[in-house]
């Protein structure tokens, strides 16, 4: 007996992806600024930004975005 597989979800629209990225990036940068702000305070702005981006990007890409993609899939499959 063949099993029924749900149709694969389309990739997020530009607007959905922008929202997902914002939802991941804003809190990540806020927490990092709260945790590292005093340590990074005396560094030049470009160096501070480099350090924050170097820490934030892997957190967002490998930690938060996969979870947000799964959440999006659950929300879309429930709506059907």
PDB file of N, CA, C and O in Angstrom:
ATOM      1  N   UNK A   1       0.845  -1.177   0.000  1.00  0.00           N
ATOM      2  CA  UNK A   1       0.000   0.000   0.000  1.00  0.00           C
ATOM      3  C   UNK A   1       0.897   1.249   0.000  1.00  0.00           C
ATOM      4  O   UNK A   1       1.729   1.403   0.894  1.00  0.00           O
ATOM      5  N   UNK A   2       0.741   2.124  -0.972  1.00  0.00           N
ATOM      6  CA  UNK A   2       1.582   3.328  -1.026  1.00  0.00           C
ATOM      7  C   UNK A   2       1.236   4.276   0.119  1.00  0.00           C
ATOM      8  O   UNK A   2       0.077   4.415   0.512  1.00  0.00           O
ATOM      9  N   UNK A   3       2.259   4.912   0.630  1.00  0.00           N
ATOM     10  CA  UNK A   3       2.028   5.896   1.689  1.00  0.00           C
ATOM     11  C   UNK A   3       1.862   7.271   1.064  1.00  0.00           C
ATOM     12  O   UNK A   3       2.486   7.604   0.056  1.00  0.00           O
ATOM     13  N   UNK A   4       1.025   8.036   1.680  1.00  0.00           N
ATOM     14  CA  UNK A   4       0.763   9.389   1.187  1.00  0.00           C
ATOM     15  C   UNK A   4       1.754  10.347   1.817  1.00  0.00           C
ATOM     16  O   UNK A   4       1.815  10.477   3.040  1.00  0.00           O
ATOM     17  N   UNK A   5       2.519  11.008   0.992  1.00  0.00           N
ATOM     18  CA  UNK A   5       3.461  12.018   1.482  1.00  0.00           C
ATOM     19  C   UNK A   5       2.886  13.381   1.180  1.00  0.00           C
ATOM     20  O   UNK A   5       2.409  13.633   0.074  1.00  0.00           O
ATOM     21  N   UNK A   6       2.931  14.261   2.162  1.00  0.00           N
ATOM     22  CA  UNK A   6       2.445  15.617   1.872  1.00  0.00           C
ATOM     23  C   UNK A   6       3.340  16.297   0.847  1.00  0.00           C
ATOM     24  O   UNK A   6       4.538  16.028   0.764  1.00  0.00           O
ATOM     25  N   UNK A   7       2.743  17.163   0.087  1.00  0.00           N
ATOM     26  CA  UNK A   7       3.514  17.916  -0.908  1.00  0.00           C
ATOM     27  C   UNK A   7       4.544  18.773  -0.184  1.00  0.00           C
ATOM     28  O   UNK A   7       4.249  19.342   0.867  1.00  0.00           O
ATOM     29  N   UNK A   8       5.747  18.869  -0.737  1.00  0.00           N
ATOM     30  CA  UNK A   8       6.759  19.708  -0.086  1.00  0.00           C
ATOM     31  C   UNK A   8       6.306  21.164  -0.068  1.00  0.00           C
ATOM     32  O   UNK A   8       5.659  21.652  -0.995  1.00  0.00           O
ATOM     33  N   UNK A   9       6.662  21.826   1.002  1.00  0.00           N
ATOM     34  CA  UNK A   9       6.309  23.236   1.127  1.00  0.00           C
ATOM     35  C   UNK A   9       7.177  24.075   0.199  1.00  0.00           C
ATOM     36  O   UNK A   9       8.357  23.781   0.010  1.00  0.00           O
ATOM     37  N   UNK A  10       6.600  25.104  -0.371  1.00  0.00           N
ATOM     38  CA  UNK A  10       7.436  26.007  -1.165  1.00  0.00           C
ATOM     39  C   UNK A  10       8.363  26.789  -0.234  1.00  0.00           C
ATOM     40  O   UNK A  10       8.079  26.933   0.955  1.00  0.00           O
ATOM     41  N   UNK A  11       9.452  27.284  -0.771  1.00  0.00           N
ATOM     42  CA  UNK A  11      10.324  28.105   0.076  1.00  0.00           C
ATOM     43  C   UNK A  11       9.576  29.348   0.531  1.00  0.00           C
ATOM     44  O   UNK A  11       8.590  29.748  -0.087  1.00  0.00           O
ATOM     45  N   UNK A  12      10.049  29.957   1.616  1.00  0.00           N
ATOM     46  CA  UNK A  12       9.374  31.164   2.094  1.00  0.00           C
ATOM     47  C   UNK A  12       9.429  32.286   1.059  1.00  0.00           C
ATOM     48  O   UNK A  12      10.388  32.402   0.296  1.00  0.00           O
ATOM     49  N   UNK A  13       8.390  33.100   1.050  1.00  0.00           N
ATOM     50  CA  UNK A  13       8.407  34.288   0.196  1.00  0.00           C
ATOM     51  C   UNK A  13       9.465  35.256   0.725  1.00  0.00           C
ATOM     52  O   UNK A  13       9.984  35.079   1.827  1.00  0.00           O
ATOM     53  N   UNK A  14       9.771  36.257  -0.053  1.00  0.00           N
ATOM     54  CA  UNK A  14      10.732  37.278   0.405  1.00  0.00           C
ATOM     55  C   UNK A  14      10.271  37.908   1.710  1.00  0.00           C
ATOM     56  O   UNK A  14      11.080  38.162   2.602  1.00  0.00           O
ATOM     57  N   UNK A  15       8.975  38.157   1.819  1.00  0.00           N
ATOM     58  CA  UNK A  15       8.439  38.804   3.018  1.00  0.00           C
ATOM     59  C   UNK A  15       8.514  37.875   4.226  1.00  0.00           C
ATOM     60  O   UNK A  15       8.867  38.304   5.325  1.00  0.00           O
ATOM     61  N   UNK A  16       8.182  36.604   4.018  1.00  0.00           N
ATOM     62  CA  UNK A  16       8.289  35.641   5.121  1.00  0.00           C
ATOM     63  C   UNK A  16       9.743  35.498   5.565  1.00  0.00           C
ATOM     64  O   UNK A  16      10.033  35.481   6.762  1.00  0.00           O
ATOM     65  N   UNK A  17      10.646  35.395   4.608  1.00  0.00           N
ATOM     66  CA  UNK A  17      12.058  35.244   4.942  1.00  0.00           C
ATOM     67  C   UNK A  17      12.590  36.481   5.662  1.00  0.00           C
ATOM     68  O   UNK A  17      13.356  36.364   6.619  1.00  0.00           O
ATOM     69  N   UNK A  18      12.192  37.648   5.211  1.00  0.00           N
ATOM     70  CA  UNK A  18      12.617  38.880   5.882  1.00  0.00           C
ATOM     71  C   UNK A  18      12.128  38.896   7.328  1.00  0.00           C
ATOM     72  O   UNK A  18      12.875  39.270   8.232  1.00  0.00           O
ATOM     73  N   UNK A  19      10.886  38.495   7.548  1.00  0.00           N
ATOM     74  CA  UNK A  19      10.341  38.453   8.911  1.00  0.00           C
ATOM     75  C   UNK A  19      11.076  37.419   9.748  1.00  0.00           C
ATOM     76  O   UNK A  19      11.414  37.684  10.902  1.00  0.00           O
ATOM     77  N   UNK A  20      11.326  36.254   9.186  1.00  0.00           N
ATOM     78  CA  UNK A  20      12.039  35.213   9.925  1.00  0.00           C
ATOM     79  C   UNK A  20      13.447  35.679  10.307  1.00  0.00           C
ATOM     80  O   UNK A  20      13.898  35.453  11.430  1.00  0.00           O
ATOM     81  N   UNK A  21      14.128  36.323   9.377  1.00  0.00           N
ATOM     82  CA  UNK A  21      15.474  36.818   9.673  1.00  0.00           C
ATOM     83  C   UNK A  21      15.422  37.883  10.755  1.00  0.00           C
ATOM     84  O   UNK A  21      16.250  37.882  11.666  1.00  0.00           O
ATOM     85  N   UNK A  22      14.461  38.788  10.666  1.00  0.00           N
ATOM     86  CA  UNK A  22      14.342  39.827  11.688  1.00  0.00           C
ATOM     87  C   UNK A  22      14.066  39.216  13.056  1.00  0.00           C
ATOM     88  O   UNK A  22      14.659  39.622  14.056  1.00  0.00           O
ATOM     89  N   UNK A  23      13.158  38.234  13.095  1.00  0.00           N
ATOM     90  CA  UNK A  23      12.812  37.576  14.360  1.00  0.00           C
ATOM     91  C   UNK A  23      14.033  36.875  14.951  1.00  0.00           C
ATOM     92  O   UNK A  23      14.139  36.767  16.173  1.00  0.00           O
ATOM     93  N   UNK A  24      14.940  36.404  14.131  1.00  0.00           N
ATOM     94  CA  UNK A  24      16.151  35.743  14.623  1.00  0.00           C
ATOM     95  C   UNK A  24      17.253  36.743  14.971  1.00  0.00           C
ATOM     96  O   UNK A  24      17.928  36.592  15.990  1.00  0.00           O
ATOM     97  N   UNK A  25      17.439  37.759  14.136  1.00  0.00           N
ATOM     98  CA  UNK A  25      18.580  38.666  14.297  1.00  0.00           C
ATOM     99  C   UNK A  25      18.376  39.663  15.434  1.00  0.00           C
ATOM    100  O   UNK A  25      19.278  39.858  16.249  1.00  0.00           O
ATOM    101  N   UNK A  26      17.220  40.291  15.500  1.00  0.00           N
ATOM    102  CA  UNK A  26      17.020  41.338  16.505  1.00  0.00           C
ATOM    103  C   UNK A  26      17.245  40.837  17.935  1.00  0.00           C
ATOM    104  O   UNK A  26      18.023  41.447  18.669  1.00  0.00           O
ATOM    105  N   UNK A  27      16.591  39.745  18.356  1.00  0.00           N
ATOM    106  CA  UNK A  27      16.846  39.294  19.732  1.00  0.00           C
ATOM    107  C   UNK A  27      18.272  38.814  19.946  1.00  0.00           C
ATOM    108  O   UNK A  27      18.836  38.993  21.026  1.00  0.00           O
ATOM    109  N   UNK A  28      18.859  38.204  18.917  1.00  0.00           N
ATOM    110  CA  UNK A  28      20.242  37.738  19.054  1.00  0.00           C
ATOM    111  C   UNK A  28      21.183  38.906  19.291  1.00  0.00           C
ATOM    112  O   UNK A  28      22.018  38.862  20.194  1.00  0.00           O
ATOM    113  N   UNK A  29      21.051  39.950  18.484  1.00  0.00           N
ATOM    114  CA  UNK A  29      21.916  41.119  18.668  1.00  0.00           C
ATOM    115  C   UNK A  29      21.638  41.828  19.989  1.00  0.00           C
ATOM    116  O   UNK A  29      22.560  42.341  20.623  1.00  0.00           O
ATOM    117  N   UNK A  30      20.391  41.859  20.403  1.00  0.00           N
ATOM    118  CA  UNK A  30      20.049  42.485  21.686  1.00  0.00           C
ATOM    119  C   UNK A  30      20.727  41.748  22.833  1.00  0.00           C
ATOM    120  O   UNK A  30      21.343  42.370  23.699  1.00  0.00           O
ATOM    121  N   UNK A  31      20.613  40.431  22.840  1.00  0.00           N
ATOM    122  CA  UNK A  31      21.238  39.639  23.912  1.00  0.00           C
ATOM    123  C   UNK A  31      22.754  39.775  23.872  1.00  0.00           C
ATOM    124  O   UNK A  31      23.390  39.944  24.913  1.00  0.00           O
ATOM    125  N   UNK A  32      23.334  39.701  22.683  1.00  0.00           N
ATOM    126  CA  UNK A  32      24.785  39.842  22.585  1.00  0.00           C
ATOM    127  C   UNK A  32      25.250  41.214  23.058  1.00  0.00           C
ATOM    128  O   UNK A  32      26.274  41.324  23.732  1.00  0.00           O
ATOM    129  N   UNK A  33      24.509  42.252  22.712  1.00  0.00           N
ATOM    130  CA  UNK A  33      24.870  43.591  23.191  1.00  0.00           C
ATOM    131  C   UNK A  33      24.777  43.680  24.707  1.00  0.00           C
ATOM    132  O   UNK A  33      25.624  44.304  25.346  1.00  0.00           O
ATOM    133  N   UNK A  34      23.762  43.066  25.281  1.00  0.00           N
ATOM    134  CA  UNK A  34      23.634  43.078  26.744  1.00  0.00           C
ATOM    135  C   UNK A  34      24.763  42.293  27.404  1.00  0.00           C
ATOM    136  O   UNK A  34      25.291  42.703  28.438  1.00  0.00           O
ATOM    137  N   UNK A  35      25.127  41.166  26.805  1.00  0.00           N
ATOM    138  CA  UNK A  35      26.178  40.330  27.390  1.00  0.00           C
ATOM    139  C   UNK A  35      27.585  40.876  27.147  1.00  0.00           C
ATOM    140  O   UNK A  35      28.440  40.802  28.030  1.00  0.00           O
ATOM    141  N   UNK A  36      27.824  41.420  25.963  1.00  0.00           N
ATOM    142  CA  UNK A  36      29.185  41.809  25.577  1.00  0.00           C
ATOM    143  C   UNK A  36      29.399  43.314  25.507  1.00  0.00           C
ATOM    144  O   UNK A  36      30.511  43.768  25.237  1.00  0.00           O
ATOM    145  N   UNK A  37      28.360  44.085  25.743  1.00  0.00           N
ATOM    146  CA  UNK A  37      28.460  45.531  25.592  1.00  0.00           C
ATOM    147  C   UNK A  37      29.591  46.157  26.384  1.00  0.00           C
ATOM    148  O   UNK A  37      30.334  46.990  25.866  1.00  0.00           O
ATOM    149  N   UNK A  38      29.721  45.756  27.646  1.00  0.00           N
ATOM    150  CA  UNK A  38      30.783  46.340  28.476  1.00  0.00           C
ATOM    151  C   UNK A  38      32.170  45.927  27.992  1.00  0.00           C
ATOM    152  O   UNK A  38      33.109  46.723  28.035  1.00  0.00           O
ATOM    153  N   UNK A  39      32.298  44.698  27.538  1.00  0.00           N
ATOM    154  CA  UNK A  39      33.591  44.191  27.070  1.00  0.00           C
ATOM    155  C   UNK A  39      34.007  44.890  25.774  1.00  0.00           C
ATOM    156  O   UNK A  39      35.186  45.174  25.558  1.00  0.00           O
ATOM    157  N   UNK A  40      33.021  45.161  24.918  1.00  0.00           N
ATOM    158  CA  UNK A  40      33.316  45.727  23.599  1.00  0.00           C
ATOM    159  C   UNK A  40      33.253  47.253  23.559  1.00  0.00           C
ATOM    160  O   UNK A  40      33.555  47.855  22.528  1.00  0.00           O
ATOM    161  N   UNK A  41      32.869  47.876  24.651  1.00  0.00           N
ATOM    162  CA  UNK A  41      32.607  49.325  24.676  1.00  0.00           C
ATOM    163  C   UNK A  41      33.748  50.173  24.138  1.00  0.00           C
ATOM    164  O   UNK A  41      33.507  51.145  23.422  1.00  0.00           O
ATOM    165  N   UNK A  42      34.976  49.826  24.467  1.00  0.00           N
ATOM    166  CA  UNK A  42      36.116  50.669  24.087  1.00  0.00           C
ATOM    167  C   UNK A  42      36.662  50.371  22.690  1.00  0.00           C
ATOM    168  O   UNK A  42      37.587  51.042  22.233  1.00  0.00           O
ATOM    169  N   UNK A  43      36.107  49.387  22.020  1.00  0.00           N
ATOM    170  CA  UNK A  43      36.576  49.065  20.670  1.00  0.00           C
ATOM    171  C   UNK A  43      35.957  50.028  19.658  1.00  0.00           C
ATOM    172  O   UNK A  43      34.872  50.562  19.890  1.00  0.00           O
ATOM    173  N   UNK A  44      36.634  50.248  18.553  1.00  0.00           N
ATOM    174  CA  UNK A  44      36.027  51.059  17.484  1.00  0.00           C
ATOM    175  C   UNK A  44      34.745  50.393  16.983  1.00  0.00           C
ATOM    176  O   UNK A  44      34.598  49.173  17.063  1.00  0.00           O
ATOM    177  N   UNK A  45      33.829  51.196  16.470  1.00  0.00           N
ATOM    178  CA  UNK A  45      32.517  50.706  16.040  1.00  0.00           C
ATOM    179  C   UNK A  45      32.624  49.577  15.021  1.00  0.00           C
ATOM    180  O   UNK A  45      31.866  48.610  15.086  1.00  0.00           O
ATOM    181  N   UNK A  46      33.555  49.692  14.088  1.00  0.00           N
ATOM    182  CA  UNK A  46      33.697  48.656  13.055  1.00  0.00           C
ATOM    183  C   UNK A  46      34.137  47.332  13.686  1.00  0.00           C
ATOM    184  O   UNK A  46      33.646  46.271  13.302  1.00  0.00           O
ATOM    185  N   UNK A  47      35.039  47.390  14.630  1.00  0.00           N
ATOM    186  CA  UNK A  47      35.511  46.169  15.300  1.00  0.00           C
ATOM    187  C   UNK A  47      34.390  45.571  16.144  1.00  0.00           C
ATOM    188  O   UNK A  47      34.190  44.356  16.141  1.00  0.00           O
ATOM    189  N   UNK A  48      33.656  46.423  16.870  1.00  0.00           N
ATOM    190  CA  UNK A  48      32.495  45.945  17.655  1.00  0.00           C
ATOM    191  C   UNK A  48      31.502  45.235  16.753  1.00  0.00           C
ATOM    192  O   UNK A  48      31.023  44.148  17.074  1.00  0.00           O
ATOM    193  N   UNK A  49      31.195  45.860  15.617  1.00  0.00           N
ATOM    194  CA  UNK A  49      30.240  45.273  14.675  1.00  0.00           C
ATOM    195  C   UNK A  49      30.764  43.953  14.135  1.00  0.00           C
ATOM    196  O   UNK A  49      30.007  42.990  14.015  1.00  0.00           O
ATOM    197  N   UNK A  50      32.055  43.896  13.807  1.00  0.00           N
ATOM    198  CA  UNK A  50      32.662  42.665  13.320  1.00  0.00           C
ATOM    199  C   UNK A  50      32.537  41.539  14.351  1.00  0.00           C
ATOM    200  O   UNK A  50      32.170  40.416  14.006  1.00  0.00           O
ATOM    201  N   UNK A  51      32.839  41.841  15.603  1.00  0.00           N
ATOM    202  CA  UNK A  51      32.750  40.824  16.665  1.00  0.00           C
ATOM    203  C   UNK A  51      31.301  40.355  16.827  1.00  0.00           C
ATOM    204  O   UNK A  51      31.038  39.154  16.884  1.00  0.00           O
ATOM    205  N   UNK A  52      30.370  41.299  16.900  1.00  0.00           N
ATOM    206  CA  UNK A  52      28.968  40.927  17.074  1.00  0.00           C
ATOM    207  C   UNK A  52      28.455  40.107  15.897  1.00  0.00           C
ATOM    208  O   UNK A  52      27.745  39.121  16.094  1.00  0.00           O
ATOM    209  N   UNK A  53      28.806  40.502  14.677  1.00  0.00           N
ATOM    210  CA  UNK A  53      28.362  39.754  13.497  1.00  0.00           C
ATOM    211  C   UNK A  53      28.992  38.360  13.471  1.00  0.00           C
ATOM    212  O   UNK A  53      28.335  37.388  13.098  1.00  0.00           O
ATOM    213  N   UNK A  54      30.254  38.262  13.864  1.00  0.00           N
ATOM    214  CA  UNK A  54      30.949  36.979  13.870  1.00  0.00           C
ATOM    215  C   UNK A  54      30.306  36.006  14.855  1.00  0.00           C
ATOM    216  O   UNK A  54      30.276  34.801  14.604  1.00  0.00           O
ATOM    217  N   UNK A  55      29.803  36.508  15.949  1.00  0.00           N
ATOM    218  CA  UNK A  55      29.123  35.661  16.937  1.00  0.00           C
ATOM    219  C   UNK A  55      27.665  35.427  16.529  1.00  0.00           C
ATOM    220  O   UNK A  55      27.158  34.313  16.658  1.00  0.00           O
ATOM    221  N   UNK A  56      26.990  36.469  16.039  1.00  0.00           N
ATOM    222  CA  UNK A  56      25.560  36.384  15.770  1.00  0.00           C
ATOM    223  C   UNK A  56      25.219  35.525  14.553  1.00  0.00           C
ATOM    224  O   UNK A  56      24.246  34.772  14.587  1.00  0.00           O
ATOM    225  N   UNK A  57      25.991  35.623  13.496  1.00  0.00           N
ATOM    226  CA  UNK A  57      25.630  34.918  12.252  1.00  0.00           C
ATOM    227  C   UNK A  57      25.538  33.405  12.450  1.00  0.00           C
ATOM    228  O   UNK A  57      24.545  32.817  12.022  1.00  0.00           O
ATOM    229  N   UNK A  58      26.511  32.744  13.071  1.00  0.00           N
ATOM    230  CA  UNK A  58      26.349  31.296  13.278  1.00  0.00           C
ATOM    231  C   UNK A  58      25.154  30.953  14.187  1.00  0.00           C
ATOM    232  O   UNK A  58      24.471  29.954  13.962  1.00  0.00           O
ATOM    233  N   UNK A  59      24.909  31.771  15.196  1.00  0.00           N
ATOM    234  CA  UNK A  59      23.756  31.526  16.068  1.00  0.00           C
ATOM    235  C   UNK A  59      22.473  31.569  15.256  1.00  0.00           C
ATOM    236  O   UNK A  59      21.608  30.704  15.391  1.00  0.00           O
ATOM    237  N   UNK A  60      22.360  32.583  14.414  1.00  0.00           N
ATOM    238  CA  UNK A  60      21.145  32.754  13.605  1.00  0.00           C
ATOM    239  C   UNK A  60      21.034  31.655  12.558  1.00  0.00           C
ATOM    240  O   UNK A  60      19.983  31.024  12.435  1.00  0.00           O
ATOM    241  N   UNK A  61      22.100  31.416  11.803  1.00  0.00           N
ATOM    242  CA  UNK A  61      22.033  30.478  10.674  1.00  0.00           C
ATOM    243  C   UNK A  61      21.898  29.035  11.131  1.00  0.00           C
ATOM    244  O   UNK A  61      21.071  28.298  10.595  1.00  0.00           O
ATOM    245  N   UNK A  62      22.689  28.619  12.106  1.00  0.00           N
ATOM    246  CA  UNK A  62      22.700  27.218  12.515  1.00  0.00           C
ATOM    247  C   UNK A  62      21.764  26.916  13.685  1.00  0.00           C
ATOM    248  O   UNK A  62      21.343  25.773  13.863  1.00  0.00           O
ATOM    249  N   UNK A  63      21.440  27.919  14.471  1.00  0.00           N
ATOM    250  CA  UNK A  63      20.599  27.676  15.638  1.00  0.00           C
ATOM    251  C   UNK A  63      19.156  28.096  15.468  1.00  0.00           C
ATOM    252  O   UNK A  63      18.243  27.317  15.744  1.00  0.00           O
ATOM    253  N   UNK A  64      18.939  29.324  15.014  1.00  0.00           N
ATOM    254  CA  UNK A  64      17.575  29.866  15.015  1.00  0.00           C
ATOM    255  C   UNK A  64      16.821  29.655  13.712  1.00  0.00           C
ATOM    256  O   UNK A  64      15.638  29.316  13.738  1.00  0.00           O
ATOM    257  N   UNK A  65      17.473  29.846  12.581  1.00  0.00           N
ATOM    258  CA  UNK A  65      16.745  29.730  11.308  1.00  0.00           C
ATOM    259  C   UNK A  65      16.182  28.329  11.063  1.00  0.00           C
ATOM    260  O   UNK A  65      15.048  28.223  10.596  1.00  0.00           O
ATOM    261  N   UNK A  66      16.910  27.255  11.351  1.00  0.00           N
ATOM    262  CA  UNK A  66      16.283  25.939  11.176  1.00  0.00           C
ATOM    263  C   UNK A  66      15.021  25.775  12.022  1.00  0.00           C
ATOM    264  O   UNK A  66      14.042  25.180  11.572  1.00  0.00           O
ATOM    265  N   UNK A  67      15.045  26.301  13.244  1.00  0.00           N
ATOM    266  CA  UNK A  67      13.854  26.230  14.103  1.00  0.00           C
ATOM    267  C   UNK A  67      12.708  27.062  13.527  1.00  0.00           C
ATOM    268  O   UNK A  67      11.550  26.647  13.572  1.00  0.00           O
ATOM    269  N   UNK A  68      13.032  28.223  12.993  1.00  0.00           N
ATOM    270  CA  UNK A  68      11.990  29.061  12.401  1.00  0.00           C
ATOM    271  C   UNK A  68      11.418  28.424  11.129  1.00  0.00           C
ATOM    272  O   UNK A  68      10.223  28.552  10.862  1.00  0.00           O
ATOM    273  N   UNK A  69      12.242  27.751  10.356  1.00  0.00           N
ATOM    274  CA  UNK A  69      11.743  27.048   9.167  1.00  0.00           C
ATOM    275  C   UNK A  69      10.806  25.912   9.580  1.00  0.00           C
ATOM    276  O   UNK A  69       9.770  25.703   8.949  1.00  0.00           O
ATOM    277  N   UNK A  70      11.165  25.176  10.639  1.00  0.00           N
ATOM    278  CA  UNK A  70      10.279  24.107  11.116  1.00  0.00           C
ATOM    279  C   UNK A  70       8.971  24.681  11.647  1.00  0.00           C
ATOM    280  O   UNK A  70       7.902  24.126  11.394  1.00  0.00           O
ATOM    281  N   UNK A  71       9.049  25.780  12.377  1.00  0.00           N
ATOM    282  CA  UNK A  71       7.837  26.432  12.888  1.00  0.00           C
ATOM    283  C   UNK A  71       6.956  26.894  11.735  1.00  0.00           C
ATOM    284  O   UNK A  71       5.739  26.714  11.776  1.00  0.00           O
ATOM    285  N   UNK A  72       7.550  27.481  10.721  1.00  0.00           N
ATOM    286  CA  UNK A  72       6.790  27.912   9.539  1.00  0.00           C
ATOM    287  C   UNK A  72       6.101  26.718   8.891  1.00  0.00           C
ATOM    288  O   UNK A  72       4.932  26.805   8.513  1.00  0.00           O
ATOM    289  N   UNK A  73       6.809  25.616   8.763  1.00  0.00           N
ATOM    290  CA  UNK A  73       6.220  24.414   8.150  1.00  0.00           C
ATOM    291  C   UNK A  73       5.039  23.911   8.967  1.00  0.00           C
ATOM    292  O   UNK A  73       4.001  23.551   8.412  1.00  0.00           O
ATOM    293  N   UNK A  74       5.197  23.886  10.283  1.00  0.00           N
ATOM    294  CA  UNK A  74       4.081  23.445  11.139  1.00  0.00           C
ATOM    295  C   UNK A  74       2.888  24.362  11.002  1.00  0.00           C
ATOM    296  O   UNK A  74       1.750  23.901  10.908  1.00  0.00           O
ATOM    297  N   UNK A  75       3.142  25.662  10.990  1.00  0.00           N
ATOM    298  CA  UNK A  75       2.037  26.620  10.872  1.00  0.00           C
ATOM    299  C   UNK A  75       1.324  26.477   9.526  1.00  0.00           C
ATOM    300  O   UNK A  75       0.096  26.538   9.454  1.00  0.00           O
ATOM    301  N   UNK A  76       2.097  26.289   8.477  1.00  0.00           N
ATOM    302  CA  UNK A  76       1.480  26.183   7.145  1.00  0.00           C
ATOM    303  C   UNK A  76       0.744  24.865   6.970  1.00  0.00           C
ATOM    304  O   UNK A  76      -0.295  24.836   6.311  1.00  0.00           O
ATOM    305  N   UNK A  77       1.244  23.780   7.535  1.00  0.00           N
ATOM    306  CA  UNK A  77       0.552  22.498   7.381  1.00  0.00           C
ATOM    307  C   UNK A  77      -0.693  22.436   8.258  1.00  0.00           C
ATOM    308  O   UNK A  77      -1.642  21.731   7.914  1.00  0.00           O
ATOM    309  N   UNK A  78      -0.716  23.137   9.354  1.00  0.00           N
ATOM    310  CA  UNK A  78      -1.946  23.216  10.174  1.00  0.00           C
ATOM    311  C   UNK A  78      -3.026  24.017   9.480  1.00  0.00           C
ATOM    312  O   UNK A  78      -4.213  23.714   9.600  1.00  0.00           O
ATOM    313  N   UNK A  79      -2.608  25.044   8.750  1.00  0.00           N
ATOM    314  CA  UNK A  79      -3.574  25.933   8.088  1.00  0.00           C
ATOM    315  C   UNK A  79      -4.268  25.262   6.918  1.00  0.00           C
ATOM    316  O   UNK A  79      -5.311  25.728   6.460  1.00  0.00           O
ATOM    317  N   UNK A  80      -3.695  24.170   6.430  1.00  0.00           N
ATOM    318  CA  UNK A  80      -4.268  23.511   5.241  1.00  0.00           C
ATOM    319  C   UNK A  80      -5.444  22.655   5.595  1.00  0.00           C
ATOM    320  O   UNK A  80      -6.041  22.033   4.716  1.00  0.00           O
TER     321      UNK A  80
END
